Amino acid sequence: MIWLLSYLALGLFAGFFAGMLGIGGGTVMTPLLVMLFAAQAGFPAGEILHLALGTSMATILFTSLSSLREHHRHGAVLWPVVLTITPGILCGTLAGTLLAARVPAQPLAIFFAAFVCIVALQMLLNLKPKPTRELPGKGGLFGVGAGIGAVSALVAIGGGALTVPFLSWCNVRVHNAIGTSSAIGFPIAVGASLGYIFNGWGHAGLPPWSLGFVYLPALACLAVASMLAAPLGAKTAHRLPVATLKRVFAVLLILLATKMVFDIFTAG
């Protein structure tokens, strides 16, 4: 029961900050899941990070749906872009999960931590790309989608940290860039979740109630709690100094990623 309560608390925490700051919950879910899984019996040390990535990605499958509906209701989703980029997204996520399943935990942890630190620095410095070009054609969007999907699957994010800057760079209004990114997050979550399930299927030593590299008890708690907390975070964003909170949260991300790498190398 204490672990279920821990997953619920993590879901509330990640969902609240995701709703308030517009960041993907996976960046904070993954390192904290690594710590929770490492503290429990029955979780193989060499697969803890893969389980954390797969479970975080499966959680985004549920949270992205609520975000997508809300942005669609406000007319912020550019559906032609979503439909064009989705085939590349699906190919990229499947390739990313295939790679993640075959990369040992230590180098995968370094890649995750490096990506999280880049995202955190972007938040600290408030870096935004200047719009200097237009959206590419179908082939270009397929290639961009494959890249976004692969990286998103490797670090268990909904892709917003990559999709929003790319769309903004291509002269898409910020309002539409965020809405379209939220819609793209759903095929990212679908492809990556299926990939982590497939690549972990039948893997020896995984704990009971695992569906491939997705740990179902954690998924259930995280999905429910984060979906409940995200709207509250979005409302709170209008009452608190979000710029200051982003900086504090960015520092927290760096500390969590560093702690996760330390734990994995120590366990290894």
C-alpha positions in Angstrom: 0.0 0.0 0.0 2.8 2.4 0.8 4.2 2.0 -2.8 0.7 2.7 -4.3 0.5 5.8 -2.2 3.9 6.8 -3.4 2.9 6.4 -7.0 -0.3 8.5 -6.4 1.8 11.2 -4.8 4.2 11.2 -7.7 1.3 11.4 -10.2 -0.1 14.4 -8.3 3.3 16.1 -8.2 4.1 15.5 -11.9 0.6 16.3 -13.1 0.4 19.6 -11.2 3.7 20.9 -12.5 3.0 19.7 -16.0 -0.3 21.6 -16.0 1.2 24.7 -14.4 4.5 25.0 -16.3 3.6 23.3 -19.6 6.4 20.7 -19.3 6.1 17.0 -19.9 5.5 14.9 -16.7 8.0 12.3 -17.9 11.0 14.4 -17.2 10.2 14.3 -13.5 8.4 10.9 -13.4 11.2 8.9 -14.8 14.0 9.7 -12.2 11.6 9.5 -9.3 10.2 6.1 -10.6 13.8 4.9 -10.8 14.2 5.8 -7.1 10.9 4.1 -6.1 11.6 1.0 -8.2 15.1 0.7 -6.8 13.7 0.8 -3.2 11.4 -2.1 -3.8 12.1 -5.8 -3.9 11.7 -7.7 -7.1 12.9 -5.0 -9.5 16.1 -6.1 -11.4 18.7 -3.4 -11.2 19.6 -3.6 -14.9 16.0 -3.0 -16.0 14.8 -0.4 -13.5 15.4 2.5 -15.9 13.7 0.7 -18.8 10.7 0.1 -16.6 10.6 3.7 -15.5 10.8 4.9 -19.1 8.1 2.5 -20.3 5.8 3.3 -17.4 6.3 7.1 -17.8 5.6 6.8 -21.5 2.4 4.8 -20.9 1.2 7.5 -18.4 1.6 10.1 -21.1 -0.8 8.1 -23.2 -3.6 9.0 -20.8 -2.6 12.6 -19.9 -2.0 13.6 -23.5 -5.7 12.7 -24.4 -7.0 15.3 -21.9 -4.6 17.9 -23.1 -5.5 17.2 -26.7 -9.2 17.5 -26.1 -8.8 20.9 -24.3 -6.6 22.4 -27.1 -8.9 21.1 -29.8 -11.9 22.7 -28.1 -10.1 26.0 -28.4 -9.3 25.5 -32.0 -5.5 25.5 -31.4 -4.6 22.2 -33.1 -3.3 22.3 -36.7 -4.6 18.9 -37.7 -3.1 18.8 -41.2 0.4 19.1 -39.5 -0.5 16.4 -37.0 -1.7 14.0 -39.7 1.3 14.6 -41.9 3.9 14.2 -39.1 2.3 11.2 -37.4 3.8 8.5 -39.7 7.3 9.8 -38.9 6.5 10.0 -35.2 5.3 6.3 -35.1 8.4 5.1 -36.9 10.7 7.2 -34.7 9.1 6.0 -31.4 9.3 2.4 -32.4 12.9 2.8 -33.4 13.6 4.7 -30.2 12.1 2.0 -27.9 14.0 -0.7 -29.9 17.2 1.1 -29.2 16.4 1.8 -25.6 15.7 -1.8 -24.9 19.1 -2.8 -26.2 21.2 0.0 -24.6 22.4 -0.8 -21.1 21.0 1.3 -18.2 24.2 3.3 -17.6 24.6 4.9 -21.0 20.9 5.3 -21.3 20.8 7.2 -18.0 23.6 9.5 -19.2 21.6 10.3 -22.4 18.4 10.9 -20.3 20.2 13.2 -17.9 21.9 15.2 -20.6 18.6 15.8 -22.3 16.9 16.8 -19.1 19.7 19.2 -18.3 19.3 20.8 -21.8 15.6 21.2 -21.1 16.3 22.7 -17.7 18.8 25.2 -19.1 16.2 26.2 -21.7 13.7 26.9 -18.8 16.3 28.7 -16.7 17.4 31.0 -19.6 14.0 31.2 -21.2 15.5 30.4 -24.6 13.1 30.6 -27.6 13.9 30.0 -31.3 13.3 33.0 -33.6 10.8 32.2 -36.4 13.0 32.1 -39.6 11.4 29.6 -42.0 8.2 27.9 -43.0 7.0 24.3 -42.3 8.7 21.7 -44.6 6.8 19.4 -47.0 5.6 15.9 -46.3 9.1 14.4 -46.6 10.6 17.0 -44.2 7.8 16.6 -41.7 8.3 12.8 -41.8 12.0 13.2 -41.0 11.4 15.7 -38.2 8.7 13.5 -36.8 11.0 10.5 -36.8 13.6 12.4 -34.9 11.2 13.8 -32.4 9.6 10.4 -31.9 12.9 8.6 -31.4 14.2 11.1 -28.8 10.9 11.3 -27.0 10.8 7.5 -26.7 14.3 7.4 -25.4 13.6 10.0 -22.6 9.9 9.3 -22.0 8.4 12.7 -22.9 5.4 13.8 -25.0 7.6 15.7 -27.3 6.6 19.2 -26.3 10.2 20.2 -25.5 11.1 19.4 -29.2 7.8 20.0 -31.1 7.0 23.5 -29.8 10.4 25.0 -30.6 10.4 23.4 -34.0 6.9 24.7 -34.9 7.8 28.2 -33.5 10.9 28.2 -35.6 8.6 27.5 -38.6 6.5 30.6 -38.0 3.6 28.8 -36.3 1.9 31.0 -33.7 2.8 29.9 -30.1 -0.9 29.2 -29.4 -1.1 26.8 -32.3 2.4 25.4 -31.7 1.4 24.4 -28.1 -2.0 23.0 -29.2 -0.5 21.0 -32.1 2.3 19.7 -29.9 -0.3 18.4 -27.4 -2.0 16.5 -30.2 1.3 15.1 -31.5 2.0 13.9 -28.0 -0.7 11.2 -28.3 0.8 9.3 -31.3 4.2 9.6 -29.5 2.7 8.0 -26.4 1.0 5.3 -28.5 4.0 4.3 -30.5 6.4 4.4 -27.5 4.1 2.6 -25.2 3.6 -0.2 -27.7 7.4 -0.3 -28.3 8.2 -0.6 -24.6 5.6 -3.3 -24.1 6.8 -5.3 -27.2 10.5 -5.0 -26.4 10.0 -6.0 -22.7 7.6 -8.8 -23.4 8.7 -12.0 -21.9 11.9 -10.4 -20.4 13.2 -12.5 -17.6 13.2 -11.1 -14.1 10.6 -8.4 -14.5 8.3 -7.9 -11.4 4.7 -9.3 -11.4 2.1 -7.1 -13.0 4.5 -5.9 -15.6 3.3 -5.6 -19.2 6.7 -5.6 -21.0 8.5 -2.6 -19.6 5.3 -1.1 -18.3 4.6 -1.6 -14.6 0.8 -1.6 -14.4 0.3 -0.8 -10.7 2.4 2.4 -11.0 0.7 3.2 -14.3 -2.8 3.1 -12.9 -1.9 5.4 -9.9 0.2 7.8 -12.0 -2.4 8.1 -14.8 -5.4 8.8 -12.4 -3.4 11.2 -10.1 -1.7 13.2 -12.9 -5.0 13.6 -14.8 -6.6 15.0 -11.7 -3.8 17.3 -10.8 -3.0 18.8 -14.3 -6.1 21.0 -14.5 -5.4 22.3 -10.9 -1.9 23.2 -12.0 -3.2 25.0 -15.1 -5.5 27.1 -12.9 -2.7 27.8 -10.4 -0.5 29.1 -13.2 -2.5 32.3 -13.3 -2.0 33.0 -9.6 1.7 32.3 -9.0 5.0 33.7 -10.4 5.4 31.0 -13.1 8.8 32.4 -14.3 10.3 31.9 -10.8 8.7 28.5 -10.4 10.1 27.4 -13.8 13.6 28.2 -12.6 13.2 26.4 -9.3 11.7 23.4 -11.1 14.6 23.4 -13.6 17.1 23.2 -10.8 15.0 20.3 -9.3 15.1 18.5 -12.7 18.9 18.7 -12.8 19.3 17.4 -9.3 16.9 14.5 -9.9 18.6 13.5 -13.2 22.0 13.7 -11.4 20.7 11.6 -8.5 19.2 9.0 -10.9 22.6 8.6 -12.8 24.4 8.3 -9.5 22.0 5.6 -8.3 22.2 3.6 -11.5 26.0 3.6 -11.6 26.2 2.7 -7.9 23.7 -0.2 -8.4 25.6 -1.3 -11.5 
